[in-house]
Amino acid sequence: IIVFTAEPAPTYRVRKWTGLENADTKTILTLTVTKAVHVSVEFINVPEYTITFNQPANGTLKATLDGVQFNSGDKAAEGQHIVFTAIPEIGYRLLKWENVNTDPEHGYVKVHTVQADKTVSVTFETDDILTIRKDWRGYYVESCKKTAEGKIEVPDYVKYIANSAFKDCVKVTEVTLPAGITKIEHNAFK
């Protein structure tokens, strides 16, 4: 067995392999030798684009690329995925995303696929529905306004729901909780 490793230069990726069956665009492939074969790899230049974003009023916008902090004005190769996280200050919630090429309607975390130069932005608004506080465990929903109705989305940065947080919200029909919730206290929804 022979292991082939292609090491593309920055801004390049594997376009194709020749001489290997079932070859794709991976950088590491193996060959079980049963006959003479000529193996080669072809690279293609991948365009890079500048992605910018400004810090919004009443919150923070963070970005990562492959798990590493990505700064406004940095370049990313076409097809790479930048993860944007919107973090509103206490008393604010997400209103809208702009220039993110995933569903921009809901969610505090968006994955943007790089296709061109882009300026991403997020806008926050006063949260008059949920009272969110922070203690040693992290952010939590303390209460819901009695006038709230319909669907409520709890922000992604919230870690737990306090005791009786939604007890007076009799007109709320649905509450969407983030995946990172670690605790729902006793009678949170009663």
Salt bridges, closest charged atoms under 4 A:
GLU42 OE2 - ARG15 NH1 2.80
GLU98 OE2 - LYS96 NZ 3.16
GLU125 OE2 - ARG93 NE 2.95
ASP128 OD1 - ARG93 NH2 3.94
ASP135 OD2 - ARG137 NH2 3.55
GLU142 OE1 - ARG133 NE 3.32
GLU153 OE1 - HIS106 ND1 3.66
GLU185 OE2 - ARG137 NH1 3.30
